[in-house]
Amino acid sequence: MSLAVLATAFLLTVTLGYVVKCWLSPFGDCRKCDGMGHDFKTDRKGKTKRGRDCRRCDATGKRIRVGRWIYNRAARTYRAGTR
């Protein structure tokens, strides 16, 4: 087999895997707060305290995945165009 066929098969497998992941689990952990919903801060003594609620995920700890966001936008555009 040629290298181009292997590269194409690999990219197709990765893409289909991401599509399935977005279909089964459309929400992932927020990258800013690591899915906790709030930041952690340390004081001068080294104690960890709960900080403010995360603004990116509205303190839920979950964000919509990029692939699901693209799908939702395309579906909304398609529905609006067929009315």
Distance bins in CASP14 RR format, pairs under 12 A and 6 or more apart:
PFRMAT RR
TARGET T0000
AUTHOR 0000-0000-0000
RMODE 2
METHOD distances of the structure
MODEL  1
1 7 0 0 0 0 0 1 0 0 0 0 0
1 8 0 0 0 0 0 1 0 0 0 0 0
1 9 0 0 0 0 1 0 0 0 0 0 0
1 10 0 0 0 0 0 1 0 0 0 0 0
2 8 0 0 0 0 1 0 0 0 0 0 0
2 9 0 0 0 0 0 1 0 0 0 0 0
3 9 0 0 0 0 0 1 0 0 0 0 0
3 10 0 0 0 0 0 1 0 0 0 0 0
4 10 0 0 0 0 0 1 0 0 0 0 0
4 11 0 0 0 0 0 1 0 0 0 0 0
5 11 0 0 0 0 0 1 0 0 0 0 0
5 12 0 0 0 0 0 1 0 0 0 0 0
6 12 0 0 0 0 0 1 0 0 0 0 0
6 13 0 0 0 0 0 1 0 0 0 0 0
7 13 0 0 0 0 0 1 0 0 0 0 0
7 14 0 0 0 0 0 1 0 0 0 0 0
8 14 0 0 0 0 0 1 0 0 0 0 0
8 15 0 0 0 0 0 1 0 0 0 0 0
9 15 0 0 0 0 0 1 0 0 0 0 0
9 16 0 0 0 0 0 1 0 0 0 0 0
10 16 0 0 0 0 0 1 0 0 0 0 0
10 17 0 0 0 0 0 1 0 0 0 0 0
11 17 0 0 0 0 0 1 0 0 0 0 0
11 18 0 0 0 0 0 1 0 0 0 0 0
12 18 0 0 0 0 0 1 0 0 0 0 0
12 19 0 0 0 0 0 1 0 0 0 0 0
13 19 0 0 0 0 0 1 0 0 0 0 0
13 20 0 0 0 0 0 1 0 0 0 0 0
14 20 0 0 0 0 0 1 0 0 0 0 0
14 21 0 0 0 0 0 1 0 0 0 0 0
15 21 0 0 0 0 0 1 0 0 0 0 0
15 22 0 0 0 0 0 1 0 0 0 0 0
15 67 0 0 0 0 0 1 0 0 0 0 0
16 22 0 0 0 0 0 1 0 0 0 0 0
16 23 0 0 0 0 0 1 0 0 0 0 0
17 23 0 0 0 0 1 0 0 0 0 0 0
17 24 0 0 0 0 1 0 0 0 0 0 0
17 25 0 0 0 0 0 1 0 0 0 0 0
17 67 0 0 0 0 0 1 0 0 0 0 0
18 24 0 0 0 0 0 1 0 0 0 0 0
18 25 0 0 0 0 0 1 0 0 0 0 0
18 26 0 0 0 0 0 1 0 0 0 0 0
18 65 0 0 0 0 1 0 0 0 0 0 0
18 66 0 0 0 0 1 0 0 0 0 0 0
18 67 1 0 0 1 0 0 0 0 0 0 0
18 68 0 0 0 0 0 1 0 0 0 0 0
18 70 0 0 0 0 0 1 0 0 0 0 0
18 71 0 0 0 0 0 1 0 0 0 0 0
19 25 0 0 0 0 0 1 0 0 0 0 0
19 26 0 0 0 0 0 1 0 0 0 0 0
19 65 0 0 0 0 0 1 0 0 0 0 0
19 66 0 0 0 0 0 1 0 0 0 0 0
19 67 1 0 0 1 0 0 0 0 0 0 0
19 68 0 0 0 0 1 0 0 0 0 0 0
19 70 0 0 0 0 0 1 0 0 0 0 0
19 71 0 0 0 0 1 0 0 0 0 0 0
20 26 0 0 0 0 0 1 0 0 0 0 0
20 65 0 0 0 0 0 1 0 0 0 0 0
20 67 0 0 0 0 0 1 0 0 0 0 0
20 68 0 0 0 0 0 1 0 0 0 0 0
21 27 0 0 0 0 0 1 0 0 0 0 0
21 28 0 0 0 0 1 0 0 0 0 0 0
21 65 1 0 0 1 0 0 0 0 0 0 0
21 66 0 0 0 0 0 1 0 0 0 0 0
21 67 0 0 0 0 1 0 0 0 0 0 0
21 68 0 0 0 0 1 0 0 0 0 0 0
22 28 0 0 0 0 1 0 0 0 0 0 0
22 64 0 0 0 0 1 0 0 0 0 0 0
22 65 1 0 1 0 0 0 0 0 0 0 0
22 66 0 0 0 0 1 0 0 0 0 0 0
22 67 1 0 1 0 0 0 0 0 0 0 0
22 68 1 0 1 0 0 0 0 0 0 0 0
22 69 0 0 0 0 1 0 0 0 0 0 0
22 70 0 0 0 0 1 0 0 0 0 0 0
22 71 1 0 0 1 0 0 0 0 0 0 0
22 72 0 0 0 0 0 1 0 0 0 0 0
23 65 0 0 0 0 0 1 0 0 0 0 0
23 67 0 0 0 0 1 0 0 0 0 0 0
23 68 0 0 0 0 1 0 0 0 0 0 0
23 71 0 0 0 0 1 0 0 0 0 0 0
23 72 0 0 0 0 0 1 0 0 0 0 0
24 65 0 0 0 0 0 1 0 0 0 0 0
24 68 0 0 0 0 0 1 0 0 0 0 0
25 62 0 0 0 0 1 0 0 0 0 0 0
25 63 0 0 0 0 0 1 0 0 0 0 0
25 64 0 0 0 0 0 1 0 0 0 0 0
25 65 1 0 0 1 0 0 0 0 0 0 0
25 67 0 0 0 0 0 1 0 0 0 0 0
25 68 0 0 0 0 1 0 0 0 0 0 0
26 62 0 0 0 0 1 0 0 0 0 0 0
26 63 0 0 0 0 0 1 0 0 0 0 0
26 64 1 0 0 1 0 0 0 0 0 0 0
26 65 1 0 0 1 0 0 0 0 0 0 0
26 66 0 0 0 0 0 1 0 0 0 0 0
26 67 0 0 0 0 1 0 0 0 0 0 0
26 68 1 0 1 0 0 0 0 0 0 0 0
26 69 0 0 0 0 1 0 0 0 0 0 0
26 70 0 0 0 0 0 1 0 0 0 0 0
26 71 0 0 0 0 1 0 0 0 0 0 0
26 72 0 0 0 0 1 0 0 0 0 0 0
27 35 0 0 0 0 0 1 0 0 0 0 0
27 57 0 0 0 0 1 0 0 0 0 0 0
27 60 0 0 0 0 1 0 0 0 0 0 0
27 61 0 0 0 0 1 0 0 0 0 0 0
27 62 1 0 1 0 0 0 0 0 0 0 0
27 63 1 0 0 1 0 0 0 0 0 0 0
27 64 1 0 1 0 0 0 0 0 0 0 0
27 65 1 0 0 1 0 0 0 0 0 0 0
27 66 0 0 0 0 0 1 0 0 0 0 0
27 67 0 0 0 0 0 1 0 0 0 0 0
27 68 1 0 0 1 0 0 0 0 0 0 0
27 69 0 0 0 0 0 1 0 0 0 0 0
27 72 0 0 0 0 0 1 0 0 0 0 0
28 34 0 0 0 0 0 1 0 0 0 0 0
28 35 0 0 0 0 1 0 0 0 0 0 0
28 57 0 0 0 0 1 0 0 0 0 0 0
28 60 0 0 0 0 0 1 0 0 0 0 0
28 61 0 0 0 0 1 0 0 0 0 0 0
28 62 1 0 1 0 0 0 0 0 0 0 0
28 63 1 0 1 0 0 0 0 0 0 0 0
28 64 1 0 0 1 0 0 0 0 0 0 0
28 65 1 0 1 0 0 0 0 0 0 0 0
28 66 0 0 0 0 0 1 0 0 0 0 0
28 67 0 0 0 0 0 1 0 0 0 0 0
28 68 0 0 0 0 1 0 0 0 0 0 0
28 69 0 0 0 0 0 1 0 0 0 0 0
29 35 1 0 1 0 0 0 0 0 0 0 0
29 36 0 0 0 0 1 0 0 0 0 0 0
29 37 0 0 0 0 1 0 0 0 0 0 0
29 54 0 0 0 0 0 1 0 0 0 0 0
29 56 0 0 0 0 0 1 0 0 0 0 0
29 57 0 0 0 0 1 0 0 0 0 0 0
29 60 0 0 0 0 0 1 0 0 0 0 0
29 61 1 0 0 1 0 0 0 0 0 0 0
29 62 1 0 0 1 0 0 0 0 0 0 0
29 63 1 0 0 1 0 0 0 0 0 0 0
29 64 0 0 0 0 0 1 0 0 0 0 0
29 65 0 0 0 0 0 1 0 0 0 0 0
30 36 0 0 0 0 1 0 0 0 0 0 0
30 37 1 0 0 1 0 0 0 0 0 0 0
30 38 0 0 0 0 0 1 0 0 0 0 0
30 39 0 0 0 0 0 1 0 0 0 0 0
30 53 0 0 0 0 0 1 0 0 0 0 0
30 54 1 0 1 0 0 0 0 0 0 0 0
30 55 0 0 0 0 0 1 0 0 0 0 0
30 56 1 0 1 0 0 0 0 0 0 0 0
30 57 1 1 0 0 0 0 0 0 0 0 0
30 58 0 0 0 0 1 0 0 0 0 0 0
30 59 0 0 0 0 1 0 0 0 0 0 0
30 60 1 0 0 1 0 0 0 0 0 0 0
30 61 1 0 1 0 0 0 0 0 0 0 0
30 62 1 0 0 1 0 0 0 0 0 0 0
30 63 1 0 1 0 0 0 0 0 0 0 0
30 64 0 0 0 0 0 1 0 0 0 0 0
30 65 0 0 0 0 0 1 0 0 0 0 0
31 37 0 0 0 0 0 1 0 0 0 0 0
31 54 0 0 0 0 0 1 0 0 0 0 0
31 56 1 0 0 1 0 0 0 0 0 0 0
31 57 0 0 0 0 1 0 0 0 0 0 0
31 61 0 0 0 0 0 1 0 0 0 0 0
31 62 0 0 0 0 0 1 0 0 0 0 0
31 63 1 0 0 1 0 0 0 0 0 0 0
31 65 0 0 0 0 0 1 0 0 0 0 0
31 66 0 0 0 0 0 1 0 0 0 0 0
32 38 0 0 0 0 0 1 0 0 0 0 0
32 39 1 0 0 1 0 0 0 0 0 0 0
32 40 0 0 0 0 0 1 0 0 0 0 0
32 52 0 0 0 0 0 1 0 0 0 0 0
32 53 0 0 0 0 0 1 0 0 0 0 0
32 54 1 0 1 0 0 0 0 0 0 0 0
32 55 0 0 0 0 1 0 0 0 0 0 0
32 56 1 0 1 0 0 0 0 0 0 0 0
32 57 1 0 0 1 0 0 0 0 0 0 0
32 58 0 0 0 0 0 1 0 0 0 0 0
32 59 0 0 0 0 0 1 0 0 0 0 0
32 61 0 0 0 0 1 0 0 0 0 0 0
32 62 0 0 0 0 0 1 0 0 0 0 0
32 63 0 0 0 0 1 0 0 0 0 0 0
33 39 1 0 1 0 0 0 0 0 0 0 0
33 40 0 0 0 0 1 0 0 0 0 0 0
33 41 0 0 0 0 0 1 0 0 0 0 0
33 50 0 0 0 0 0 1 0 0 0 0 0
33 51 0 0 0 0 1 0 0 0 0 0 0
33 52 0 0 0 0 1 0 0 0 0 0 0
33 53 0 0 0 0 1 0 0 0 0 0 0
33 54 1 1 0 0 0 0 0 0 0 0 0
33 55 0 0 0 0 1 0 0 0 0 0 0
33 56 1 0 0 1 0 0 0 0 0 0 0
33 57 1 0 0 1 0 0 0 0 0 0 0
33 58 0 0 0 0 0 1 0 0 0 0 0
33 59 0 0 0 0 1 0 0 0 0 0 0
33 60 0 0 0 0 1 0 0 0 0 0 0
33 61 1 0 0 1 0 0 0 0 0 0 0
33 62 0 0 0 0 0 1 0 0 0 0 0
33 63 0 0 0 0 1 0 0 0 0 0 0
34 40 0 0 0 0 1 0 0 0 0 0 0
34 54 0 0 0 0 1 0 0 0 0 0 0
34 56 0 0 0 0 0 1 0 0 0 0 0
34 57 0 0 0 0 0 1 0 0 0 0 0
34 61 0 0 0 0 1 0 0 0 0 0 0
34 62 0 0 0 0 0 1 0 0 0 0 0
34 63 0 0 0 0 0 1 0 0 0 0 0
35 53 0 0 0 0 0 1 0 0 0 0 0
35 54 0 0 0 0 1 0 0 0 0 0 0
35 56 0 0 0 0 0 1 0 0 0 0 0
35 57 1 0 0 1 0 0 0 0 0 0 0
35 59 0 0 0 0 0 1 0 0 0 0 0
35 60 0 0 0 0 1 0 0 0 0 0 0
35 61 1 1 0 0 0 0 0 0 0 0 0
35 62 1 0 0 1 0 0 0 0 0 0 0
35 63 0 0 0 0 1 0 0 0 0 0 0
36 48 0 0 0 0 0 1 0 0 0 0 0
36 50 0 0 0 0 1 0 0 0 0 0 0
36 51 0 0 0 0 1 0 0 0 0 0 0
36 52 0 0 0 0 0 1 0 0 0 0 0
36 53 0 0 0 0 1 0 0 0 0 0 0
36 54 1 0 0 1 0 0 0 0 0 0 0
36 56 0 0 0 0 0 1 0 0 0 0 0
36 57 0 0 0 0 1 0 0 0 0 0 0
36 59 0 0 0 0 1 0 0 0 0 0 0
36 60 0 0 0 0 0 1 0 0 0 0 0
36 61 1 0 0 1 0 0 0 0 0 0 0
36 62 0 0 0 0 0 1 0 0 0 0 0
37 50 0 0 0 0 1 0 0 0 0 0 0
37 51 0 0 0 0 1 0 0 0 0 0 0
37 52 0 0 0 0 1 0 0 0 0 0 0
37 53 1 0 0 1 0 0 0 0 0 0 0
37 54 1 0 1 0 0 0 0 0 0 0 0
37 55 0 0 0 0 1 0 0 0 0 0 0
37 56 0 0 0 0 1 0 0 0 0 0 0
37 57 1 0 0 1 0 0 0 0 0 0 0
37 58 0 0 0 0 1 0 0 0 0 0 0
37 59 1 0 1 0 0 0 0 0 0 0 0
37 60 1 0 0 1 0 0 0 0 0 0 0
37 61 1 0 1 0 0 0 0 0 0 0 0
37 62 0 0 0 0 1 0 0 0 0 0 0
37 63 0 0 0 0 0 1 0 0 0 0 0
38 48 0 0 0 0 0 1 0 0 0 0 0
38 49 0 0 0 0 0 1 0 0 0 0 0
38 50 1 0 1 0 0 0 0 0 0 0 0
38 51 1 0 1 0 0 0 0 0 0 0 0
38 52 1 0 0 1 0 0 0 0 0 0 0
38 53 1 0 1 0 0 0 0 0 0 0 0
38 54 1 0 1 0 0 0 0 0 0 0 0
38 55 0 0 0 0 0 1 0 0 0 0 0
38 56 0 0 0 0 0 1 0 0 0 0 0
38 57 0 0 0 0 1 0 0 0 0 0 0
38 58 0 0 0 0 0 1 0 0 0 0 0
38 59 1 0 0 1 0 0 0 0 0 0 0
38 60 0 0 0 0 0 1 0 0 0 0 0
38 61 0 0 0 0 1 0 0 0 0 0 0
39 48 0 0 0 0 0 1 0 0 0 0 0
39 49 0 0 0 0 1 0 0 0 0 0 0
39 50 1 0 0 1 0 0 0 0 0 0 0
39 51 1 0 1 0 0 0 0 0 0 0 0
39 52 1 0 1 0 0 0 0 0 0 0 0
39 53 0 0 0 0 1 0 0 0 0 0 0
39 54 1 0 0 1 0 0 0 0 0 0 0
39 55 0 0 0 0 1 0 0 0 0 0 0
39 56 0 0 0 0 0 1 0 0 0 0 0
39 57 0 0 0 0 0 1 0 0 0 0 0
39 59 0 0 0 0 0 1 0 0 0 0 0
39 61 0 0 0 0 0 1 0 0 0 0 0
40 46 0 0 0 0 0 1 0 0 0 0 0
40 47 0 0 0 0 0 1 0 0 0 0 0
40 48 1 0 1 0 0 0 0 0 0 0 0
40 49 1 0 0 1 0 0 0 0 0 0 0
40 50 1 0 0 1 0 0 0 0 0 0 0
40 51 1 0 0 1 0 0 0 0 0 0 0
40 52 0 0 0 0 0 1 0 0 0 0 0
40 54 0 0 0 0 0 1 0 0 0 0 0
41 47 0 0 0 0 1 0 0 0 0 0 0
41 48 1 0 0 1 0 0 0 0 0 0 0
41 49 1 0 1 0 0 0 0 0 0 0 0
41 50 1 0 0 1 0 0 0 0 0 0 0
41 51 1 0 1 0 0 0 0 0 0 0 0
41 52 0 0 0 0 1 0 0 0 0 0 0
42 48 1 0 1 0 0 0 0 0 0 0 0
42 49 1 0 0 1 0 0 0 0 0 0 0
42 50 0 0 0 0 0 1 0 0 0 0 0
42 51 0 0 0 0 0 1 0 0 0 0 0
43 49 1 0 0 1 0 0 0 0 0 0 0
43 50 0 0 0 0 0 1 0 0 0 0 0
43 51 0 0 0 0 0 1 0 0 0 0 0
50 59 0 0 0 0 0 1 0 0 0 0 0
51 59 0 0 0 0 0 1 0 0 0 0 0
52 58 0 0 0 0 0 1 0 0 0 0 0
52 59 0 0 0 0 1 0 0 0 0 0 0
53 59 1 1 0 0 0 0 0 0 0 0 0
53 60 0 0 0 0 1 0 0 0 0 0 0
53 61 0 0 0 0 1 0 0 0 0 0 0
54 60 0 0 0 0 1 0 0 0 0 0 0
54 61 1 0 0 1 0 0 0 0 0 0 0
54 62 0 0 0 0 0 1 0 0 0 0 0
54 63 0 0 0 0 1 0 0 0 0 0 0
55 61 0 0 0 0 0 1 0 0 0 0 0
55 63 0 0 0 0 0 1 0 0 0 0 0
56 62 0 0 0 0 0 1 0 0 0 0 0
56 63 1 0 0 1 0 0 0 0 0 0 0
56 64 0 0 0 0 0 1 0 0 0 0 0
57 63 1 0 1 0 0 0 0 0 0 0 0
57 64 0 0 0 0 1 0 0 0 0 0 0
58 64 0 0 0 0 0 1 0 0 0 0 0
62 68 0 0 0 0 0 1 0 0 0 0 0
63 69 0 0 0 0 1 0 0 0 0 0 0
64 70 0 0 0 0 0 1 0 0 0 0 0
64 71 0 0 0 0 1 0 0 0 0 0 0
64 72 1 0 0 1 0 0 0 0 0 0 0
64 73 0 0 0 0 0 1 0 0 0 0 0
65 71 0 0 0 0 1 0 0 0 0 0 0
65 72 0 0 0 0 0 1 0 0 0 0 0
66 72 0 0 0 0 0 1 0 0 0 0 0
66 73 0 0 0 0 0 1 0 0 0 0 0
67 73 0 0 0 0 1 0 0 0 0 0 0
67 74 0 0 0 0 1 0 0 0 0 0 0
67 75 0 0 0 0 0 1 0 0 0 0 0
68 74 0 0 0 0 0 1 0 0 0 0 0
68 75 0 0 0 0 0 1 0 0 0 0 0
69 75 0 0 0 0 0 1 0 0 0 0 0
69 76 0 0 0 0 0 1 0 0 0 0 0
70 76 0 0 0 0 0 1 0 0 0 0 0
70 77 0 0 0 0 0 1 0 0 0 0 0
71 77 0 0 0 0 0 1 0 0 0 0 0
71 78 0 0 0 0 0 1 0 0 0 0 0
72 78 0 0 0 0 0 1 0 0 0 0 0
72 79 0 0 0 0 0 1 0 0 0 0 0
73 79 0 0 0 0 0 1 0 0 0 0 0
73 80 0 0 0 0 0 1 0 0 0 0 0
74 80 0 0 0 0 0 1 0 0 0 0 0
74 81 0 0 0 0 0 1 0 0 0 0 0
75 81 0 0 0 0 0 1 0 0 0 0 0
75 82 0 0 0 0 0 1 0 0 0 0 0
76 82 0 0 0 0 0 1 0 0 0 0 0
76 83 0 0 0 0 0 1 0 0 0 0 0
77 83 0 0 0 0 0 1 0 0 0 0 0
END
